[in-house]
Amino acid sequence: MSGGGAKALEIHGLSKLFAGQRALDDVDLEIQSGETHALVGANGSGKSTLIKVLAGYHEPEAGAEILVNGEPLSTGSPAASEAAGLRFIHQDLGLIGTLSVAENLELGGEYPGRLWLSDRAERRNAKRLLEAYGIDADPSALVDSLRPTQQTLLAIARAVGDGLDAGNLLVLDEPTATLPPEEVQHLHAILDRLRAGGVTILYVTHRLAEVFGIATNVTVLRDGRRVATARTEELDQDSLVELILGQRLEVAEYAARERSGADLLEVSDLHGGGVHGTSFSVRSGEIVGLTGLMGSGYEEALGLAFGAGRREAGSVTLDGAAVGTSPKAAIGAGLAFAPAERRRYGAIVEWSLRENLTLPAIPSSGPLRWLGDRTEAREARAWLERLTVKPADPNQRFMALSGGNQQKVVLARWLRCGARAFLLDEPTFGVDAGAKRAIYTELRAAAEDGAAVVISSSDTEELCELCDRVLVMGDGVVKSEMAEPFSPDDVFAATLRASQDRVRRNHLAA
């Protein structure tokens, strides 16, 4: 537990059951006032449930005690949590895409005037707040038009508003899951400023490097129980991973594959959105990474290649055959795409796991071409078990799974289809260390079976561990290419070099 001094948050004996299963089991937690405290654990360890109890979304079991700045918290009431000074940034940012930036910033707040707030005043207030937190966005723009980075920072600005007071507790659940390194630094600078003003921060993340960079103390949950609280200076990444998983993580050694065959996937002179002439090719059995700074085009290229975005020019071929510009044509050609925002674009979250698995290629038999529920469930269960999805229940709704298990289902869908080339956008964002290993194993197996695999990722460590080559984009084109061996520092330095021309132009324009 944390040491002496004033406590911003005290939790004693917190338990929560869902349909007889314990999501939280007698959890104790103390956070010192003014500190940044990290909360880590595998998917399904209870982190999100704990946060939802604090937010008033879930009512804990009888016997739990929660104190905020020494005062009892009335549980089961979002209004009580807000009145106690708790503020939240959830994985689901709670933004409304069809409203403007200014309108989203006003949601949940109170208008200052007696009658109404004019559109002009609303935009003026929004511009002031955006500038205060260094967010480059037009107050009149629809939130749906913003990049994921801008949306994350917008949600934080809305929660923080004109500033939190000393004694407030800000809870962030995976705030950097889709952010590139330079935006992570931007966010951390905002949090440092808040903490210096007396705000206490509870920071949930799977990126363990962030734990050591921002947190004073870290608490580990496993299977709904608190297994450790320690000062970060007393740990290293290996020991923290061991606490999270309950066992030592053995890193498997993989021999470099021979890549002497012809190109299987070719993307030529691709144009659309922030992509301005991107070309690359991937051989059978090869895993290629695509990265860059936000706005370089790397975050849009794979969606364009698949047909999920408007392609203005360029071509895609798979094994010498042209691939059409629609997702239907891409799937028919043997191309698979998993978007970064899996809940929004990668699945139908209200549907069951078997329905999501079956959707791209529906098997059928008999004269009426009928697919029976029993047959569908049996095939789906085999794939869920293969990718260690928990629970491996074909009838479980997609939205009920943790982030890591959702990503496994999305990957299982395309493996089941027998795709020949995989385009994966941030394939492990919001995924714990154990689930990452399972996903990496399946991607390597797909490559070993002859598939071409491309991942766009802002995670430099992931790129180094998984990829045979890394392509670095800047200004909408591929600026450089690295073949193994390379380090995370090498990749990050290359992204900075690729952006130098753009940065120089922006500087001259200013």
Number of C-alpha atoms within 10 A of each C-alpha: 15 17 11 9 9 12 20 22 23 20 18 15 17 22 24 23 13 8 6 7 10 15 20 26 19 17 19 19 17 20 29 21 23 21 22 25 28 26 21 27 27 22 24 21 21 26 24 18 19 21 19 18 21 28 23 19 16 17 18 23 15 10 10 17 17 23 17 22 20 12 12 13 20 18 20 17 17 18 13 16 21 16 12 19 17 23 21 22 22 20 17 12 16 11 20 14 15 13 15 19 30 28 20 22 25 17 12 9 11 8 13 8 8 6 7 8 14 11 12 10 11 18 21 14 15 25 19 13 22 23 11 13 18 14 17 13 21 16 22 16 16 18 24 15 14 17 14 18 19 17 21 24 25 26 22 24 22 23 20 18 17 11 14 20 15 16 20 24 29 23 24 21 22 21 24 25 23 21 23 18 17 12 18 17 14 15 20 15 14 17 19 16 12 21 22 12 15 18 24 29 27 22 22 26 23 21 18 17 11 17 23 18 10 18 19 16 23 26 25 23 24 22 19 24 21 20 16 15 19 17 16 20 11 9 13 12 13 12 13 23 22 12 19 25 18 11 10 13 15 6 7 8 6 9 6 9 12 9 13 9 11 12 19 21 26 20 20 17 15 22 23 20 15 17 25 21 18 23 17 18 17 23 22 24 26 27 25 24 27 27 28 31 24 22 18 25 26 30 27 21 31 24 21 24 31 26 20 19 17 15 20 14 14 18 18 24 20 21 17 12 12 14 25 18 21 17 20 14 15 22 22 15 19 18 26 24 26 24 23 23 16 19 18 10 12 18 23 17 18 14 14 17 30 25 23 22 28 18 14 16 14 12 13 13 9 7 6 7 9 11 13 11 11 9 11 18 18 12 15 26 19 14 22 23 14 14 19 16 22 17 14 19 16 22 16 17 17 24 16 14 19 19 21 25 25 23 29 25 26 22 24 23 26 23 18 15 18 14 19 25 29 26 22 22 26 23 25 23 24 24 25 24 20 15 22 18 16 16 22 16 15 17 21 19 13 23 21 15 12 16 26 27 25 25 25 26 25 27 21 20 14 18 24 21 15 18 22 20 21 25 22 28 29 29 22 23 24 23 18 14 15 17 12 12 11 16 14 15 12 13 24 21 11 22 23 16 18 22 20 13 13 14 13 11 10 10 9 8 7 6
